[in-house]
């Protein structure tokens, strides 16, 4: 994780996309893996963590909260102990859309890549505008699906917009094949769902994925050599100046790198 944080500090700014730019959102499950703060789940989210516990284990987990909830919110206490797993996964308190985070992605023909974890649930028009306005040139051709947030962005920036309808897959000579391949690469990078990282680290993982995509023509030995030089500071001064000190405490206490929309 410290290496991932190092890569993020060195390459804080993403590429600038130009020419034919394909863009789409990638959705990943929001995860609080490793979070042991009971008050965050019970007071903030109003539910238990996503763990398979028996009724006795749920009561044991609640601890002092059992008496507190018994006095102030007996209905919630009853649901936490006796209900099915709907409350355990948050479906009774947070809709399924906002249980996922939106990663805005874009790629052009020169392998310039933007991967930006943005928000809980679907990215809104102002999210797309704020993330893309400085990293996509105005003479580009912006190729997206029919979501209204992209239409708003193109109206604000007056970029030429090509819409590829989800039922058609192509629009004349244009398609979303490159950005879809990028999404497939993200899935392969993370592997199976049980290995998905906690959401508070998702930007670090995606930055490492971006770095690997930028160096995809290198073999494993070359990648290792490049990474080793970055870690030991054997780089030019412009890169070294961006390297910041990383601590375990800083990693553990970092905030969620997305707009939670008030749900988390």
C-alpha positions in Angstrom: 0.0 0.0 0.0 2.9 2.4 0.7 4.2 1.6 -2.8 0.8 2.4 -4.3 0.7 5.6 -2.3 4.1 6.5 -3.7 2.9 5.9 -7.3 -0.1 8.2 -6.7 2.1 11.0 -5.3 4.5 10.8 -8.2 1.8 10.6 -10.9 -0.9 12.7 -9.2 -2.1 14.1 -12.5 -3.6 11.9 -15.1 -3.0 12.1 -18.8 -4.7 14.6 -21.1 -6.9 12.9 -23.7 -7.1 14.2 -27.2 -8.6 13.2 -30.6 -11.1 10.3 -30.4 -11.8 9.9 -26.7 -14.0 7.1 -25.4 -15.6 7.4 -22.0 -17.8 5.4 -19.7 -18.4 4.7 -16.0 -17.2 1.5 -14.3 -19.1 0.5 -11.1 -17.4 -1.3 -8.1 -19.0 -2.4 -4.9 -18.4 0.0 -1.9 -16.5 -2.0 0.7 -15.5 -1.2 4.4 -13.2 -4.2 4.6 -10.9 -3.9 7.6 -13.0 -1.2 9.3 -13.5 -2.1 13.0 -15.3 1.1 14.1 -18.6 -0.1 15.5 -20.0 3.4 15.8 -19.5 4.0 12.1 -21.7 1.0 11.2 -24.3 1.4 13.9 -24.6 5.2 14.4 -23.7 6.3 10.8 -25.0 3.5 8.6 -27.6 2.0 10.9 -26.6 -1.6 10.3 -24.1 -4.3 11.1 -21.0 -5.0 8.9 -21.4 -7.5 6.1 -20.4 -10.6 8.1 -22.2 -13.9 8.5 -23.0 -14.0 12.2 -25.4 -16.1 14.3 -27.9 -14.3 16.5 -25.6 -14.9 19.5 -22.6 -13.5 17.6 -24.6 -10.4 16.6 -25.5 -9.7 20.2 -21.9 -10.2 21.2 -20.8 -7.8 18.5 -23.2 -5.1 19.6 -21.9 -5.2 23.2 -22.8 -1.9 25.0 -24.8 -0.9 22.0 -27.4 -3.6 22.8 -28.6 -1.7 25.9 -28.4 1.7 24.2 -30.5 0.5 21.2 -32.9 -1.3 23.5 -33.7 2.0 25.1 -33.6 4.3 22.1 -34.4 2.3 19.0 -35.8 -1.2 19.9 -37.1 -1.7 16.3 -33.6 -1.3 14.8 -32.2 -3.6 17.5 -34.7 -6.3 16.6 -33.9 -6.0 12.9 -30.2 -6.3 13.5 -30.6 -9.5 15.6 -33.5 -11.3 14.1 -34.0 -10.1 10.5 -32.6 -11.7 7.3 -29.4 -10.5 5.7 -31.1 -7.6 4.0 -30.0 -5.3 6.9 -26.6 -6.9 7.1 -25.9 -5.7 3.5 -27.5 -2.4 3.9 -30.3 -2.9 1.4 -33.0 -1.6 3.9 -31.1 1.6 4.5 -29.2 2.4 1.3 -30.5 1.7 -2.2 -28.5 -0.7 -4.4 -27.2 2.1 -6.7 -25.5 4.0 -3.8 -23.9 0.8 -2.6 -21.6 1.1 -5.6 -19.0 3.7 -6.5 -18.7 5.1 -10.0 -15.2 5.2 -11.6 -15.2 7.6 -14.5 -12.8 6.4 -17.2 -11.6 7.7 -20.6 -9.1 6.6 -23.1 -7.9 8.0 -26.5 -6.1 6.4 -29.4 -2.7 7.2 -28.0 -3.3 5.2 -24.8 -3.8 8.4 -22.7 -5.9 7.2 -19.8 -8.1 8.8 -17.2 -9.4 6.7 -14.3 -11.1 8.7 -11.6 -13.1 7.2 -8.6 -15.9 9.8 -8.3 -19.0 9.2 -6.3 -21.4 6.9 -4.5 -23.9 5.8 -7.1 -24.2 7.2 -10.6 -22.0 10.2 -11.4 -24.0 13.4 -11.8 -23.5 16.0 -14.5 -21.4 18.3 -12.3 -19.2 15.3 -11.3 -18.4 14.5 -15.0 -17.8 18.2 -15.8 -15.4 18.8 -12.8 -13.4 15.6 -13.4 -13.0 15.9 -17.2 -13.0 19.7 -18.0 -9.2 20.1 -17.6 -8.0 16.7 -18.9 -9.9 16.4 -22.2 -9.0 18.9 -24.9 -11.7 21.0 -26.6 -10.9 19.8 -30.1 -11.6 16.2 -29.1 -14.4 13.9 -30.3 -16.1 12.6 -27.1 -17.6 9.2 -27.6 -20.0 8.0 -24.8 -23.3 6.3 -24.1 -26.6 8.2 -23.9 -26.3 9.3 -20.2 -27.4 12.9 -19.7 -24.3 13.8 -17.6 -22.1 13.4 -20.8 -24.6 15.6 -22.8 -24.3 18.3 -20.1 -20.5 18.1 -20.2 -20.4 18.5 -24.0 -22.8 21.4 -23.9 -20.7 23.2 -21.3 -17.4 22.6 -23.1 -18.8 22.6 -26.7 -16.9 19.4 -27.5 -18.2 17.3 -30.4 -20.2 14.5 -28.9 -20.9 11.1 -30.5 -23.5 8.9 -28.7 -23.3 5.1 -28.9 -26.6 3.7 -27.9 -26.4 0.7 -25.5 -28.5 -1.4 -27.9 -26.4 -0.6 -30.9 -22.8 -0.9 -29.6 -21.6 1.2 -32.5 -22.4 4.5 -34.1 -21.1 4.6 -37.6 -17.3 4.3 -37.4 -17.3 5.0 -33.6 -17.6 2.5 -30.8 -16.7 2.1 -27.1 -14.5 -0.9 -27.6 -11.3 0.7 -26.1 -13.0 1.9 -22.9 -14.8 -1.5 -22.5 -11.4 -3.2 -22.9 -10.1 -0.9 -20.2 -12.9 -2.0 -17.9 -12.1 -5.6 -18.5 -8.5 -4.9 -17.6 -9.6 -3.4 -14.3 -11.6 -6.5 -13.5 -8.6 -8.7 -14.3 -6.4 -6.5 -12.1 -8.6 -6.9 -9.1 -9.4 -10.6 -9.7 -12.4 -12.2 -8.0 -14.8 -10.1 -5.9 -13.4 -11.4 -2.6 -10.1 -9.7 -3.3 -11.6 -6.3 -3.9 -9.9 -3.7 -1.7 -11.5 -1.4 0.8 -13.0 1.6 -0.9 -10.8 4.0 1.0 -7.8 2.5 -0.9 -9.5 2.2 -4.3 -7.8 5.3 -5.8 -4.4 3.9 -4.9 -5.2 0.6 -6.6 -6.6 2.3 -9.7 -3.5 4.5 -9.9 -1.3 1.4 -9.9 -3.5 -0.1 -12.6 -3.0 3.1 -14.6 0.8 2.9 -14.2 0.8 -0.7 -15.4 -1.3 0.2 -18.4 1.1 3.1 -19.3 4.0 0.6 -19.1 2.2 -2.4 -20.6 4.9 -2.9 -23.3 7.5 -3.6 -20.6 8.1 -7.1 -19.4 8.1 -8.1 -15.7 11.8 -7.5 -15.2 11.6 -4.0 -16.7 8.6 -3.1 -14.6 10.3 -4.3 -11.5 13.4 -2.2 -12.3 11.3 0.9 -13.0 9.4 0.5 -9.7 12.5 -0.2 -7.7 14.1 3.1 -9.0 11.0 5.1 -8.0 11.0 3.5 -4.5 14.6 4.3 -3.8 14.4 7.7 -5.3 16.7 7.0 -8.2 14.8 9.2 -10.5 15.1 12.7 -12.1 14.6 15.7 -9.9 11.1 16.6 -11.3 9.8 13.1 -10.2 11.7 13.2 -6.9 10.1 16.5 -6.0 6.6 14.9 -6.1 7.6 12.0 -3.8 6.0 12.5 -0.3 6.5 10.7 2.9 4.0 7.8 3.5 3.1 6.4 6.9 1.0 3.5 8.0 -1.1 5.8 10.2 -1.7 8.1 7.2 -2.9 5.1 5.1 -5.2 3.7 7.9 -6.8 7.0 8.7 -7.4 8.3 5.1 -10.9 9.3 4.1 -13.0 7.8 1.4 -11.7 9.2 -1.9 -15.2 9.7 -3.3 -18.2 11.9 -2.9 -20.4 9.8 -0.7 -23.5 11.9 -1.4 -24.3 11.9 2.3 -24.9 8.1 2.4 -21.6 7.2 4.2 
